């Protein structure tokens, strides 16, 4: 959507700015009906997904609790409650790892932590 708007308006818009746009604002900025419909459709899908993700997260937070041995996970930048709970559910017990590095390797292999190479 950002590229479509930039190409047709000659200026870029922030992702948050686009998310806040109403259908009327999209139509106003993009007089081509087909382009406006494309952006409006994408925004509708994004808003629906945002609502469903929030609903799923609320359900998870009511059903799964962070165990004491995993509380330190929340001190890692980028790991919040949902990702921390995901790690708990996938790990079972942290005690099965001989070293912290083995645990970090598992998380990287599952795409939950960036690799040391930055990839």
C-alpha positions, 0 to 999 in steps of 0.5 A: 500500500505504501508503494501504491500511494507513493507512486500515485501521490508522489510522496510517501506516507507512514504505515501508521498514517495509512492505517488511520485512513478512512475509506473516504480519505483513501477515495479522496487521495486516490481519485482512481476508483480501482486504486482506491478500492485496492487500498480500501480492501487491504486496509479492511483485511489488515483491520480484521487481522488486527482484531483477530490477533488481539482476540487470540492474544487475549484468549492465550493470556487467560489460559496460559501463565508465565512460569517463574523459570521463564520470567527472565525472558521478558527482560530480553528486548523484543520479547513480550508476554505472547512471545514469552508464552510461545517460547514456554509452550515450545520449550517445555522445560528450560532445564533440558538445555545444558547451556544458555547457548543451546537454548538460544540456538533452539530459539534462533532455529525456530525464527524467534531470535535473530541469528548472530550473523544478523540474518 
